[in-house]
Amino acid sequence: MRRRRRKRHQPSDGPVAMTGPHLHERVLRIMEGYARGKVLDAPCGQGALASRLMDMGFQVYCGDRDPDWFRLTSGHFHILDLNDPFPYRNGAFDWVTCVEGIEHLENPHHLLRETARVLKPGGRVLITTPNIMNIKSRLYFLLRSYTNNFRYIQQPTNQRELLALHVNPIPFVELKYLLNRNGFSIEQISCNRYTRKYAWLMPFLIPVIRSFTRRKNRDARFLLKRQLLEGDILIVSAVKVDTHPIAQ
């Protein structure tokens, strides 16, 4: 896909976060402890996260399929479809941030392959997605036959509705597999906040879940983290440790 620059106009107001509560703040808190470098922020929405990363000293390249949302007048913006090959050279970035993006994609495997390609050795990826493995979402599926945040998947009537659809719920175990397969090692698991729904059930459910999860489950140390059991939006950061991941 050819890289296309968009002519920018002076917006009437600044970019607004198009994410869940406290998510950008948590992402920034994770990244502030690392050396500044070049970041690909995709999808970037209006550019709210990119603006704050630039204020911190990062050099940010923004990518999104819908340029009409973009509100920044500085930095780099390219029209970018994450289902297509990324229009960047190998090893171009120190960071890739994909905030509330992977659940909208037709092919999450492609996203991680391209992310690994455009990151330098030792580069990092930070991915956020609705946490369908928390207890709230598990009960939603048991009682209502769908997970929380993936309630209504229906045919869109226009392109903007299509881009907004949550079509690919990604459990942590799948995300961990995709990261490991593409040469990443998970460094941190976090969340934007802890959900309070069904709080009265937690003292009864959590001991049962811990007991069953520990049985013959080598990933129990991940799956029993509070961030997975009670976190609203999952935040996973990982470092690229293998420059030759397993080919598809």
C-alpha positions in Angstrom: 0.0 0.0 0.0 1.4 3.4 -1.0 2.1 5.8 1.8 -0.3 8.8 1.4 0.0 12.1 3.3 -3.1 14.0 4.1 -3.4 17.8 3.9 -4.2 19.0 7.4 -6.4 21.8 8.4 -6.6 23.7 11.7 -9.2 21.9 13.8 -11.7 23.7 15.9 -10.7 21.7 18.9 -8.1 19.2 20.0 -8.1 15.4 19.8 -10.4 13.5 22.2 -9.6 10.0 23.5 -11.9 7.4 21.8 -11.2 4.7 24.4 -12.4 3.4 27.8 -11.8 5.4 31.0 -8.2 5.8 32.2 -6.8 3.7 29.4 -4.5 6.4 27.9 -3.2 7.3 31.3 -2.3 3.7 32.1 -0.6 3.3 28.7 1.4 6.5 29.2 2.4 5.3 32.7 3.9 2.1 31.2 5.8 3.9 28.5 7.2 6.7 30.5 9.8 4.4 32.1 11.5 3.7 28.8 13.9 5.5 26.5 12.3 7.8 24.0 12.2 6.7 20.4 10.0 6.3 17.3 6.5 5.1 17.8 3.9 3.8 15.4 0.4 4.5 16.9 -2.2 2.6 14.9 -5.1 2.9 15.0 -4.6 6.5 16.2 -8.2 7.8 16.2 -8.2 11.6 16.7 -4.6 11.5 17.8 -5.1 12.0 21.6 -2.6 9.4 22.6 -0.1 10.5 20.0 -0.3 14.1 21.2 0.6 13.1 24.8 3.4 10.7 23.6 4.9 13.6 21.6 4.7 15.8 24.8 6.7 13.1 26.5 9.4 13.2 23.8 8.5 10.3 21.5 8.6 10.8 17.8 5.1 9.5 16.7 3.8 8.2 13.4 0.0 8.0 13.3 -1.9 5.6 11.2 -5.6 5.0 10.7 -8.1 4.1 8.0 -10.3 7.1 8.6 -8.4 10.3 8.2 -11.5 12.5 8.9 -11.2 11.7 12.6 -7.6 13.0 12.9 -7.3 16.3 14.8 -3.5 16.9 15.2 -1.7 19.5 13.1 1.8 18.2 14.0 3.5 14.9 13.6 3.2 12.3 10.8 -0.2 10.9 9.6 -0.6 8.1 7.0 -3.8 6.4 5.9 -3.2 2.8 7.1 -5.3 -0.3 7.0 -4.0 -2.7 9.6 -5.4 -5.6 7.6 -2.9 -4.7 4.8 0.9 -4.7 4.7 2.3 -1.8 6.7 3.9 0.9 4.5 7.1 1.0 6.6 10.6 -0.5 6.2 11.8 -3.4 8.4 13.0 -2.3 11.9 11.7 1.3 11.5 10.2 1.7 15.0 11.1 1.3 18.7 7.4 1.0 19.7 4.1 0.0 18.2 1.0 1.0 20.1 -2.3 -0.6 19.1 -4.9 0.7 21.5 -8.4 -0.7 21.0 -7.6 -1.9 17.5 -7.0 -5.7 17.4 -10.7 -6.5 18.1 -11.7 -4.6 14.9 -9.5 -6.6 12.5 -10.2 -9.4 10.2 -6.7 -10.9 10.8 -5.0 -10.4 14.1 -2.2 -12.8 13.0 -1.3 -10.4 10.2 -1.2 -7.5 12.7 1.4 -9.2 14.9 3.5 -10.4 11.9 3.7 -6.8 10.5 4.3 -5.4 14.0 7.3 -7.7 14.4 8.6 -6.8 11.0 8.6 -3.0 11.6 10.0 -3.1 15.1 13.7 -3.0 15.8 15.3 -5.9 17.8 14.5 -5.1 21.4 11.5 -2.9 20.3 8.2 -3.1 22.1 4.6 -3.5 21.3 1.7 -2.4 23.5 -1.8 -3.8 22.7 -5.1 -3.1 24.5 -8.3 -4.9 23.9 -11.6 -5.6 25.8 -10.9 -8.2 28.4 -13.3 -11.1 27.6 -11.7 -13.3 30.2 -12.7 -11.3 33.3 -15.4 -12.8 35.5 -18.0 -10.3 34.4 -17.5 -11.3 30.7 -17.5 -15.0 31.6 -20.9 -14.6 33.4 -22.2 -12.6 30.5 -21.4 -15.5 28.2 -22.9 -18.1 30.5 -26.1 -16.1 31.0 -26.6 -14.2 27.8 -24.6 -16.2 25.2 -22.2 -13.3 24.3 -19.2 -11.8 26.0 -19.3 -8.2 27.3 -18.3 -5.6 24.7 -19.2 -8.1 21.9 -22.9 -8.0 22.3 -24.2 -7.1 18.8 -22.3 -8.1 15.7 -24.6 -7.2 12.8 -24.1 -6.1 9.2 -23.0 -2.4 9.0 -24.8 0.1 6.8 -21.7 2.2 6.1 -17.9 2.3 6.2 -17.8 4.1 9.6 -20.0 1.5 11.2 -17.8 -1.2 9.8 -14.7 0.3 11.3 -16.4 0.6 14.7 -17.5 -3.0 14.9 -15.9 -5.3 17.5 -15.7 -8.4 15.3 -12.8 -10.4 16.8 -12.8 -11.0 20.5 -9.3 -11.9 21.6 -8.8 -13.8 24.8 -5.5 -13.4 26.6 -4.4 -17.0 25.8 -4.7 -16.3 22.0 -2.9 -12.9 22.3 -0.1 -14.6 24.2 0.2 -17.3 21.5 0.3 -14.6 18.8 3.0 -12.6 20.6 5.2 -15.7 21.3 4.8 -17.0 17.7 6.0 -13.7 16.3 9.1 -13.4 18.5 7.7 -11.4 21.5 8.1 -12.0 25.2 5.4 -10.5 27.4 6.8 -8.0 29.9 3.7 -6.6 31.6 0.0 -7.4 31.9 -2.2 -4.5 33.1 -5.6 -3.0 32.8 -7.3 0.4 32.8 -9.5 -0.3 35.9 -11.2 -3.1 37.8 -14.8 -3.9 37.0 -17.2 -3.7 40.0 -20.1 -5.6 38.4 -20.9 -8.9 40.3 -18.5 -7.8 43.0 -20.6 -9.6 45.6 -19.9 -12.9 43.7 -16.1 -12.5 43.7 -15.4 -14.0 47.2 -17.2 -17.1 46.1 -16.1 -17.4 42.4 -12.4 -16.5 42.6 -11.4 -19.4 44.9 -13.2 -21.9 42.6 -11.6 -20.4 39.5 -8.2 -20.5 41.1 -8.7 -24.2 42.1 -9.8 -25.3 38.6 -7.3 -23.1 36.7 -4.3 -24.5 38.6 -5.1 -28.0 37.6 -2.8 -29.0 34.7 -2.6 -25.5 33.4 0.9 -24.3 32.7 -0.3 -20.7 32.1 -2.0 -20.5 35.5 0.5 -17.8 36.7 -0.9 -15.5 33.9 -4.5 -16.6 34.0 -4.9 -16.0 37.8 -3.7 -12.4 37.7 -6.2 -10.0 39.1 -5.9 -7.9 35.8 -7.3 -10.9 33.9 -9.9 -11.9 36.4 -11.3 -8.4 37.1 -9.7 -6.0 34.6 -12.0 -4.1 32.2 -9.7 -3.4 29.3 -6.6 -5.6 29.0 -3.2 -4.0 28.4 -0.3 -6.2 27.3 3.2 -5.0 26.6 5.9 -7.2 25.1 9.5 -7.0 23.8 10.8 -8.3 20.5 13.4 -11.0 21.4 13.4 -13.2 18.3 14.4 -11.6 15.0 13.4 -14.8 13.1 9.9 -15.8 14.3 8.3 -19.0 13.1 7.1 -18.6 9.5 3.5 -19.2 8.6 
